[in-house]
Amino acid sequence: MTDQIKIYGNPMSQNVRKPLAVACELGIPVESISCMPGDETIMAIVPSGRIPAMEEDGVRICESNAISIHLAEKKKSDLYPDDPAARMKIHQWMFWDVAHWTPAYQPIQFERLVKRLLDMGAPDESVVEATLELFHREAALVDGALEGRNWLVGDGPTLADFSVGSGLTYAEPIGLPLTDYPNMRAWNDRLNGLDAWKKTAPQL
């Protein structure tokens, strides 16, 4: 008998939200176990102590995109199509998410949101301004890729959209300039309209 999949991490994290949303979209039941990076619960699952992590039948993995792919391979769907060319494009966006997209918004999220939530003082707007330069460069790429399209790959949402879209989870409270990128803003609105996205939206 297969044990229920457990996903560890604080659901306020956009990276934890990502596999939770994938599981929700696919109708795969998971147990969400809330924990913070580096605490005893997560350290017992993965040596890095990073969130999210997943446990299933004694197998433990971390990294949100790896978990998302594992979940998507369990149930045939358009979220992760069998076509090799489509998967190649999905993987490209998922690797880009980690290497280029996350560094283009996460420092802003830390300065304008995490610091406030943890009472760590005022945001360093010099960090924000430097990061916004990266954000504009990468957001322009997304906006261009969405010209004349509703989704990043194919005719419906895929892991590419879930991966990249999770980075905009806190776009409004941290003041990301989405109005500069109408294609990306409309795409983000479409994501926010998905049931899986609504059900996994963090509540500040």
Secondary structure, DSSP 4 states (H G I P E B T S, - for coil): -PPPEEEES-TTSHHHHHHHHHHHHHT--EEEE---TTSHHHHTT-TT--S-EEEETTEEEE-HHHHHHHHHTTS--TTS-S-HHHHHHHHHHHHHIIIIIGGGTHHHHIIIIIHHHTT--S--HHHHHHHHHHHHHHHHHHHHHTTT-SSSSTTS--HHHHHHHGGGTTTTTTT--GGG-HHHHHHHHHHHTSHHHHHT----
